[in-house]
Amino acid sequence: MEGNTAWLFTSAALVLLMTPGLAFFYGGMVRSKSVLNMLMMCFGSMGLIGVLWVIYGYSVAFGNDVGAGLLGNPFEYLGLSGLMGGEALTTTGFAAFQGMFAIITVALIVGAIADRVRFGAWLLFAGLWATVVYFPVAHWVFAFDNTDSGVVGGWIANTLGALDFAGGTAVHINAGAAALALALVVGRRRGWPKEPMKPHNLPYVMLGAGLLWFGWFGFNAGSALAANSVAGVAFINTLTATCAAMLGWLLTERLRDGKATSLGAASGVVAGLVAITPACAFVDTWGALSIGAIAGILCALAVGLKYRFGYDDSLDVVGVHLVGGLVGTLLIGFFGTTNVNEGSVNGLFYGGGLEQLGKQAVGAVAVMVYSFVLSLIIALIVKATMGLRISSDDERSGIDEAEHAESAYDFAGGRGGRAASVDHGVSSDSAKKFEESKS
């Protein structure tokens, strides 16, 4: 028991590391005048969602169901009451672990709105979205019935019977659909798609992808909630599918564009991680290889959809997370096998027929539609009340200085720009007076 609990806490820490990893992954892909805002949007999500989770988010997600498998009792564990101290160590670890899931899911959305959304407006959207979308959907997918204690969980996990080991629906499809809705409401970046908006720091992108991959072992293998054989299957499949996806993306780039790129390698890694997340404990090695390769190819092609349909998903959250999440969730219906996990089912390729594929499709579509519609409504409310976008002038000069009075790179040697005159809230005039007083 102590070893399982230790693995759960270790996994929770690994999942938390994924959000700073995501910040660098996204931060490297934006222009230099926007990198700090991207980091702040991710870190802001950590602070806000962490607070909401311990106050009522855990209770909404894992409290006893209050009707039709849609919502947990928000007052049952208010402020994590009853989970702190005593014999509740394992439950506390589970609450911490799932809290990290909530944080990273919200942070994923920001990649779709890079360069142009006010920081305060983002935090308002994030808090509302977590409350009415993520927490309930986590209940649908992750809250299982417990007949011994009389606990009733969510409808996807129990009534429908769709499989999602670590968050293909609740995390990736959920965030991807929200990202699409928010991008549509916010509108295109100034100059997109005519002006080139290339990544400003590809080493940041590679570093972020590496941190995400490292943390993802906790994300997937930790979802076994124990250091057991299921965790081992999830761990090795996470490695296998991700490697295959990176190669699939690079091959697609090479055939389509003539070159294999570092951005493609990093993006392929993330696509593979996304796709194997729902399936990692339900498929064998051949299934993991297939899911990874298919996801790498399809996601590499899907990132071009925004140019065809005209929505500005800045950093391809839709192309990677929504599409990758759909691929992994649906392919359980083909590659699932009870040979690796008694909790799995046999998919079509293992003699199981089409029944599980149908269940997977219903779960995926339900989460996608719910998230898109509610996200659209929330975005429109925020836009109507406090506004979402920064001004055109601020977008032109850079969101870092406009929103945070900072610049990531001091190209002017301390003499240029508003950001150069700020040092932890101390203005340049104050600094000058201090220097004069010393002399």
C-alpha positions in Angstrom: 0.0 0.0 0.0 2.8 2.4 0.9 4.6 1.7 -2.4 1.4 2.3 -4.4 0.8 5.6 -2.6 4.4 6.7 -3.1 4.0 6.0 -6.9 0.8 8.0 -6.9 2.4 11.0 -5.3 5.4 10.7 -7.6 3.1 10.5 -10.6 1.3 13.6 -9.4 4.6 15.6 -9.3 5.5 14.3 -12.8 2.1 15.5 -14.1 2.6 19.0 -12.6 5.9 19.2 -14.4 4.0 18.8 -17.6 2.5 22.3 -17.4 5.9 24.1 -17.3 6.9 21.8 -20.1 3.9 22.8 -22.0 4.7 26.5 -21.3 8.1 26.1 -23.0 6.7 24.0 -25.8 4.1 26.7 -26.6 6.5 29.5 -25.7 9.1 28.5 -28.2 6.5 28.4 -31.0 5.3 32.0 -30.6 7.1 35.1 -31.6 9.6 36.6 -29.2 7.3 39.5 -28.3 4.7 36.9 -27.0 6.7 34.3 -25.2 6.3 35.7 -21.6 2.5 35.9 -22.1 2.4 32.3 -23.2 4.4 31.3 -20.1 2.2 33.4 -17.9 -1.0 31.9 -19.3 0.2 28.4 -18.5 1.5 29.4 -15.0 -1.7 31.4 -14.3 -3.7 28.2 -15.0 -1.7 26.4 -12.4 -2.5 28.9 -9.7 -6.1 29.4 -10.6 -7.2 25.8 -11.2 -5.2 24.6 -8.3 -7.2 26.8 -6.0 -10.6 25.9 -7.6 -9.8 22.2 -7.5 -9.2 22.0 -3.7 -12.2 24.2 -2.9 -14.9 22.5 -5.0 -13.4 21.0 -8.2 -12.5 17.6 -6.7 -16.0 17.3 -5.1 -17.7 18.1 -8.4 -15.6 15.5 -10.2 -15.5 12.8 -7.6 -18.3 13.5 -5.2 -21.2 11.0 -5.1 -23.3 11.6 -8.2 -26.3 13.9 -7.8 -28.2 12.8 -10.9 -27.9 10.8 -14.1 -24.1 10.5 -13.9 -23.6 14.2 -14.9 -22.3 15.8 -11.7 -20.7 15.0 -8.4 -22.0 16.6 -5.2 -20.1 19.9 -5.0 -20.5 20.1 -1.2 -19.4 16.6 -0.3 -15.7 17.4 -0.2 -15.8 21.1 -0.1 -12.3 22.3 0.7 -11.3 18.6 0.6 -13.1 18.2 3.9 -12.8 14.6 5.2 -9.7 13.9 3.0 -7.0 15.6 5.1 -5.2 13.6 7.7 -6.1 10.4 9.4 -6.4 7.3 7.2 -7.1 9.3 4.0 -3.5 9.4 2.6 -4.3 7.4 -0.5 -7.4 9.5 -1.2 -5.4 12.7 -0.7 -2.9 11.4 -3.2 -5.6 10.7 -5.7 -7.0 14.2 -5.2 -3.6 15.7 -5.8 -3.0 13.5 -8.9 -6.3 14.4 -10.5 -5.8 18.1 -9.6 -2.7 18.1 -11.9 -4.9 16.7 -14.7 -7.3 19.6 -14.2 -4.4 22.1 -14.4 -2.8 20.7 -17.6 -6.2 20.3 -19.4 -7.0 24.0 -18.9 -3.4 25.1 -19.9 -3.6 23.1 -23.2 -6.3 25.5 -24.5 -4.0 28.6 -24.5 -2.1 27.5 -27.5 -5.1 28.3 -29.7 -5.2 32.0 -28.7 -1.5 33.0 -28.6 -0.5 36.6 -29.1 -3.9 38.3 -28.7 -6.0 37.6 -25.5 -5.9 39.6 -22.4 -4.4 37.9 -19.4 -7.3 38.7 -17.1 -9.9 37.6 -19.6 -8.1 34.3 -20.0 -8.2 33.7 -16.3 -11.9 34.4 -16.2 -12.5 32.1 -19.1 -10.3 29.4 -17.5 -12.1 29.5 -14.2 -15.6 29.4 -15.7 -14.5 26.7 -18.2 -13.0 24.5 -15.4 -16.2 24.9 -13.3 -18.9 24.1 -15.9 -16.9 21.9 -18.4 -13.8 20.2 -17.0 -15.0 19.3 -13.5 -18.3 17.7 -14.7 -16.6 15.9 -17.7 -14.0 14.5 -15.3 -16.9 13.1 -13.3 -18.4 11.5 -16.5 -15.1 9.8 -17.4 -13.1 9.2 -14.3 -15.6 8.7 -11.5 -16.4 5.0 -11.2 -19.2 3.4 -9.2 -18.2 1.7 -5.9 -20.8 -0.8 -4.9 -19.2 -1.5 -1.6 -19.5 2.1 -0.4 -22.6 3.0 -2.4 -20.8 5.7 -4.4 -22.3 6.4 -7.9 -20.0 7.8 -10.6 -20.3 9.3 -14.1 -22.3 8.1 -17.1 -19.4 7.5 -19.6 -17.4 5.4 -17.2 -20.3 3.3 -15.9 -23.5 3.5 -17.9 -21.9 3.8 -21.4 -18.8 1.8 -20.7 -16.4 3.7 -23.0 -12.8 3.2 -22.1 -10.4 6.1 -21.4 -7.5 5.2 -19.2 -5.9 8.5 -18.7 -7.8 11.3 -20.5 -8.3 11.0 -24.2 -11.8 12.4 -23.8 -11.7 14.3 -20.6 -8.4 16.0 -21.3 -7.5 16.1 -25.0 -10.8 16.1 -26.8 -12.2 18.3 -24.2 -9.4 20.9 -24.4 -9.2 20.6 -28.2 -12.9 21.4 -28.7 -12.7 24.3 -26.2 -9.7 25.6 -28.1 -11.6 25.6 -31.4 -14.6 27.5 -29.9 -12.4 30.1 -28.2 -10.3 30.7 -31.3 -13.5 31.2 -33.3 -14.8 33.8 -30.8 -11.4 35.6 -30.4 -10.7 35.8 -34.2 -7.5 35.7 -36.2 -4.2 37.2 -35.2 -3.4 40.5 -36.9 -1.8 39.6 -40.2 -2.6 35.9 -40.2 -2.3 33.9 -42.4 -0.5 36.3 -44.8 2.3 37.3 -42.5 4.9 34.7 -41.5 4.6 33.9 -37.8 7.5 31.4 -37.3 8.6 29.9 -33.9 11.1 32.2 -32.3 13.0 29.5 -30.3 12.9 25.9 -31.5 15.2 24.7 -28.7 12.5 25.8 -26.3 10.0 23.7 -28.3 12.3 20.7 -28.1 12.9 21.2 -24.4 9.2 21.5 -23.7 8.4 18.4 -25.7 11.1 16.5 -23.7 9.6 17.7 -20.4 6.1 16.7 -21.5 7.3 13.2 -22.5 9.0 12.8 -19.2 6.0 13.9 -17.2 3.6 11.9 -19.4 4.9 8.7 -17.9 3.3 9.8 -14.6 0.2 11.0 -16.5 -0.4 7.5 -18.1 1.3 5.0 -15.9 0.2 6.9 -12.8 -3.4 6.4 -13.8 -3.1 2.8 -12.7 -3.1 4.2 -9.2 -0.7 1.5 -8.2 2.8 0.3 -9.0 1.6 -2.8 -10.7 1.5 -4.6 -14.1 -1.1 -2.3 -15.5 1.2 0.7 -14.8 4.0 -1.3 -16.6 1.8 -1.8 -19.7 0.8 1.9 -19.7 4.5 2.9 -19.3 5.9 0.9 -22.1 3.0 1.7 -24.5 3.6 5.4 -23.8 7.2 5.0 -24.9 6.3 2.9 -27.9 3.5 4.9 -29.4 5.3 8.2 -29.0 8.4 7.0 -30.8 6.2 5.7 -33.6 4.3 8.9 -33.8 7.4 11.0 -34.1 8.6 8.9 -37.0 5.2 9.1 -38.6 5.1 12.9 -38.4 8.6 13.2 -39.8 7.9 10.8 -42.7 4.8 12.9 -43.5 6.9 16.1 -43.5 9.6 14.5 -45.6 7.1 13.3 -48.3 5.1 16.5 -48.3 7.7 19.2 -47.8 11.0 17.6 -48.6 12.4 18.2 -45.1 12.1 16.7 -41.7 12.1 19.4 -39.0 12.7 19.8 -35.3 9.3 21.3 -34.9 7.8 18.3 -36.6 9.7 15.9 -34.3 8.5 17.8 -31.2 5.0 17.9 -32.5 5.0 14.2 -33.4 6.1 13.4 -29.9 3.1 15.3 -28.5 0.7 13.8 -31.0 1.8 10.3 -30.0 1.5 11.1 -26.3 -2.0 12.4 -26.8 -3.2 9.5 -28.9 -1.9 6.7 -26.6 -3.3 8.4 -23.4 -6.8 6.8 -23.6 -5.5 3.5 -24.8 -2.2 3.0 -23.0 -3.4 0.2 -20.7 -5.8 -1.4 -23.1 -3.6 -2.3 -26.1 -0.5 -4.5 -26.7 2.7 -3.4 -28.3 1.4 -3.8 -31.9 -1.6 -1.7 -31.0 0.6 1.0 -29.4 2.8 1.1 -32.5 -0.2 1.3 -34.8 -1.9 4.0 -32.8 1.3 6.1 -32.6 2.1 5.8 -36.3 -1.5 6.6 -37.3 -1.7 9.6 -35.0 1.6 11.0 -36.2 0.5 10.9 -39.8 -3.1 12.2 -39.2 -2.1 15.0 -36.9 0.7 16.1 -39.2 -2.0 16.4 -41.9 -4.7 17.9 -39.6 -2.6 20.9 -38.6 -3.2 22.2 -42.1 -7.0 22.2 -41.7 -7.0 25.7 -40.2 -5.8 27.2 -43.5 -8.5 25.4 -45.4 -11.3 26.4 -43.0 -9.9 29.8 -41.9 -9.8 29.4 -38.1 -6.6 30.7 -36.4 -5.6 27.9 -34.0 -2.2 29.5 -33.4 -0.3 26.5 -32.0 -2.4 23.7 -33.4 -4.2 22.6 -30.3 -7.1 21.4 -32.6 -4.8 19.5 -35.0 -2.9 17.7 -32.3 -5.1 17.4 -29.2 -8.6 17.2 -30.6 -7.6 15.0 -33.6 -5.0 13.0 -31.6 -7.5 12.5 -28.8 -10.2 11.3 -31.3 -7.7 8.9 -32.9 -6.6 7.3 -29.6 -10.1 7.1 -28.2 -11.6 5.5 -31.3 -8.8 3.1 -32.0 -9.4 1.3 -28.7 -12.4 -0.1 -30.6 -10.0 -1.7 -33.1 -6.9 -2.5 -31.0 -8.2 -3.1 -27.5 -7.2 -6.5 -26.1 -7.8 -8.3 -22.8 -4.5 -10.0 -23.2 -2.7 -7.1 -21.5 -5.4 -6.0 -19.0 -8.5 -7.8 -17.7 -10.2 -4.3 -17.6 -9.8 -3.9 -21.3 -12.1 -5.3 -24.0 -11.3 -7.0 -27.3 -11.6 -4.6 -30.2 -12.5 -5.4 -33.8 -9.0 -6.7 -34.7 -9.1 -9.0 -31.7 -12.5 -10.6 -32.3 -14.6 -8.2 -30.3 -16.8 -6.8 -33.1 -18.0 -3.2 -33.4 -19.7 -2.7 -30.1 -16.8 -1.1 -28.2 -16.1 1.2 -31.2 -19.6 2.5 -31.0 -19.2 3.2 -27.3 -16.0 5.0 -27.9 -17.5 7.1 -30.6 -20.5 8.1 -28.4 -18.2 9.1 -25.5 -15.9 11.1 -27.8 -18.7 12.9 -29.6 -20.6 13.7 -26.4 -17.5 15.3 -24.8 -16.6 17.2 -28.0 -20.0 18.7 -28.5 -20.6 19.5 -24.8 -17.2 21.2 -24.5 -17.5 23.1 -27.8 -21.0 24.5 -27.1 -20.3 25.5 -23.5 -16.9 26.9 -24.4 -18.5 29.0 -27.1 -21.1 30.4 -24.6 -18.5 31.2 -22.0 -16.2 32.9 -24.5 -19.1 35.1 -25.7 -20.0 36.0 -22.2 -16.4 37.0 -21.4 -16.1 38.9 -24.7 -19.4 40.8 -23.9 -18.5 41.7 -20.3 -14.8 42.5 -20.1 -13.5 41.9 -23.7 -11.1 39.2 -24.8 -8.6 40.8 -27.2 -5.9 43.3 -26.7 -5.9 46.3 -29.0 -4.4 46.2 -32.5 -1.6 48.5 -31.4 -0.7 46.3 -28.5 -0.8 43.2 -30.7 1.5 44.9 -33.1 4.0 46.0 -30.4 3.7 42.7 -28.5 1.5 41.3 -25.9 4.3 40.8 -23.4 4.8 44.5 -22.9 1.1 45.3 -23.2 -0.1 42.8 -20.6 2.9 42.3 -18.3 5.2 45.2 -18.8 8.1 42.8 -19.5 10.2 41.5 -22.3 11.7 38.1 -22.6 14.9 39.4 -24.3 16.6 42.7 -23.6 17.9 43.4 -27.1 18.2 47.1 -26.3 20.7 46.6 -23.5 18.3 48.1 -20.9 17.5 51.3 -22.8 14.5 50.3 -25.0 10.9 49.6 -24.4 8.6 49.9 -21.4 9.6 46.5 -20.1 13.2 47.6 -19.7 12.1 50.2 -17.2 10.4 47.8 -14.8 12.2 45.7 -12.2 9.7 43.9 -9.8 7.4 46.9 -9.8 10.1 49.6 -9.4 10.0 52.3 -12.1 13.0 53.7 -13.9 12.4 57.1 -12.2 12.5 55.5 -8.8 15.7 53.7 -9.7 17.2 56.9 -11.0 16.4 58.8 -7.8 17.9 55.9 -5.8 21.2 56.1 -7.8 21.3 59.9 -7.4 20.8 59.6 -3.6 23.8 57.3 -3.4 26.0 59.7 -5.3 
